[in-house]
Amino acid sequence: MNRVERTNSELKKQLSSVLQDGVKDPRVQGLITIMKVDCDPDLTLAKVYVSVLGANGKEKEVIEGLSSAEGYIKSCLKGKIKLRSLPQLRFILDENLDYSYKISKILHEINAKGSDNDDNA
């Protein structure tokens, strides 16, 4: 495991911990999960892929809230991660869970229709 991979892993773990403790921005609501962290090779930028459940269509607002709380989040991370300087955090909405759910629902509907056709035959 190289330095960037170790940093990605540690950032993911510590960001999850910070978000679990709570961010006071009212836009940050629902169940927030850090899905993946990708740091640049020079460790100046970290793309943080976030999944949000229970935000009732306000996922983009949650991302904006996380982005505006970047300073607070980084200050919480400083004591937990030993890096000379923490990378800039760019929060990105990860919609893979929603996409997977939609595909699963479609497949379930297709299977249900298929079993109805088998019963009629």
N, C-alpha and C positions, 0 to 999 in steps of 0.2 A: 504494500500500500504506500503510495507516494504522499508527499506533503499536502497536495491539493485534496486528495481523497480523504486524508485524515482530517483536514480542516472542514471539508464538507460534512463529514460524519459528526464532528464535534459541534459545528454550528447548528446542525439539525437537532441534535440532542438538547443543546442549551437553549435554542430558540423555543423549542417545545416547552421547556421548563419555564421560561420567562412568560410565555403566553398563557400557561396554565395558572401562573400566579396572578395574571390579569393585567390588562392595559386599560387605563382609565378613560380612554376615548369612547364616547357613547356609540360611535359607529361600529366599533369592534364588538360584535355580538355573535351568538351562535357557537357551534362547536367548530373550532379552528384546528386544523391538522396540518403540520408541516410535512408535505409529501416528499420533497426533494430539495437539496441545496446544491447549486452549481457555482463554484468560484472560478473566476478567471485564473489563468496560470500565475499571474503576478499578485493575486490575492487582493486586488483593489475593488472588485465588484463581486457580490454574491447574489445570484438570482435565487430567490426563495419561492418555491412553488407551494401554494397554500390551497387547501380544500376547505370549503366552508359549508357546513350543514346547519339548517335551522335559521338562516338569515332571511328567509321569506322573500327572495328575489332581490335582496340588497347586498349581494356579494361584492359588487364593485365598490359600494360604500365601505365595506369592511376592508377591502384592499387599500382604499384611500386613507382610512383611519390608521391602518398599520403603517402606511408610508409616512403619515404625519407624525407617528409616534416613533419613528426610526431613532431619533436622538435618545429618547428614554430607553428604548430596547437596547441600543448599543451601550448605554451606560450600565445597564444591568449585566450585559455580557462581558464587560471589561474585567470584572473580578473573576469570571468563570473560565475565560479562554485566554491562554497565554500567547498572544500575538503582539508584535510591536505596534501595529495599527490594525484595527478591525476594518474589514471591507465595507464599502457602501452596500446597504441592503436594498434590493429591488424586489418588491413583493409582486408576484404574478399569480393570478387565479388559475388553479389547476382544475380543469373541468373533466378530467378523465373519469372520476367517479360518476358524475352525472351522465356522461356518455355511455359508460358501462351499464348503468341502470337502465337507460333507454333501450340499449341493444338487448339486454336481458328481458325486458318487458316485451319487446317485439318478438323475440324468440319464443317466449312463453305463450303469447297470443297465437303464433303460427302453430305451435304444438297443440294448443287447445283446439284450434280449427281442424287440424289434421286428425285428432282423435274423434272429433264430432263426425267427420266424413267417414272414418273407419266404422263408427257405430251405425251409420246409415246404410252402409254397403252390405 
